[in-house]
Amino acid sequence: MKVLITGTAGFIGSTLALKLLARGDEVIGVDNINDYYDVNLKLARLERVKAHDGFTEVRGNLEDASLMEETFKKHQPQKVVNLAAQAGVRYSLENPQAYISANVIGFTNVLENCRHTQVEHLVYASTSSVYGNHTNMPFSVHDPVDHPVSLYAATKKANELMAHTYSHLFQLPTTGLRFFTVYGPWGRPDMALFLFTKNILAGKPINVFNYGKHKRDFTFVDDIVEGVVRTLDHTAAPNPAWNSDAPDPATSSAPFRVYNIGNNQPIDLEHYISTLEGCLNRTAEKNLMPLQAGDVPDTYADVSDLVRDVNYKPDTSVEEGIGRFVEWYLDYYKV
């Protein structure tokens, strides 16, 4: 199969590309290698992918309509996974334009080219952040999510609405995946596990928001990628039981689906930190801070739909996952 992945120098994108290449797929990878975080880490991820036969690199922005049109026409991908995005809740308070450019304009270009080149299935990244301040746990894709509390979340909710429009108008099969706090080797330096590890090893305090009272559905990257591959192979189809009098937000009369993809086992942030302390054999100095603007206190994914449809089974414990991250971190940074 020929698959176009956007964001192939990213954490999830590079891991997904490696998995698809390993099973014999051809991968066209699009990434702009921006400097939102360490460019050298992105390039190192990309080098791992480029070492495999069957990979073609395209360097550039999703917002570049001409580049995207040329890429789709030249390579004619059968399926597309859109992972490129401006990520991060807190950064959306500082640089909102970056989110509109990458997440809205860029995604429009992806949709348009999927439409015009008859792509068989578009899978795209959404986020657990769309649930905002929901307190009804676990979060269900069948509940409405109309009150985002960050611009990042709003752009991802917009992606789901845009995808549905193209599924309805042009019969483009689309599947949105709401990721829940992904972590693991080769992860993002702006994420908590990376920041905690760096500071603990340097003997610096770690910032613990909401005074450590968070719960997060931490999900190991290999479990996430396995779910993405299974979803990619399970093309979205219309729901024959869909009823406009009682509309289900996760399905449609069009070939459209939205799923949660998480571990389904929320972990206290305090336990997460103590597990990391054990792996590093060091004690963290904690700087307890209030809940940050745009953050949500807890996340908990109901993944029953994904289990039913693609037999999704996340099975990496937080102890194993953090241990594997620490092992990678110490090796990569030569600590």
Salt bridges, closest charged atoms under 4 A:
ASP25 OD2 - ARG23 NE 2.64
GLU47 OE2 - LYS50 NZ 3.46
GLU57 OE1 - LYS50 NZ 3.34
GLU57 OE2 - ARG59 NE 2.73
GLU69 OE2 - LYS73 NZ 2.86
GLU112 OE2 - ARG115 NH1 3.01
GLU112 OE1 - HIS116 NE2 3.32
ASP146 OD1 - LYS157 NZ 3.85
GLU160 OE1 - ARG178 NH2 2.79
ASP190 OD2 - ARG188 NH2 2.73
ASP222 OD2 - ARG324 NH2 2.85
GLU226 OE1 - LYS19 NZ 3.18
GLU226 OE2 - ARG230 NE 2.68
ASP233 OD2 - ARG23 NH1 2.80
ASP248 OD1 - HIS142 ND1 2.70
ASP268 OD1 - LYS215 NZ 2.79
GLU270 OE2 - LYS213 NZ 3.29
ASP295 OD2 - ARG90 NH2 2.60
ASP305 OD2 - HIS142 NE2 2.67
ASP305 OD1 - ARG308 NH1 3.60
ASP309 OD1 - ARG308 NE 2.76
GLU319 OE2 - HIS271 NE2 2.87
GLU320 OE2 - ARG324 NH1 3.35
ASP331 OD1 - LYS334 NZ 3.99
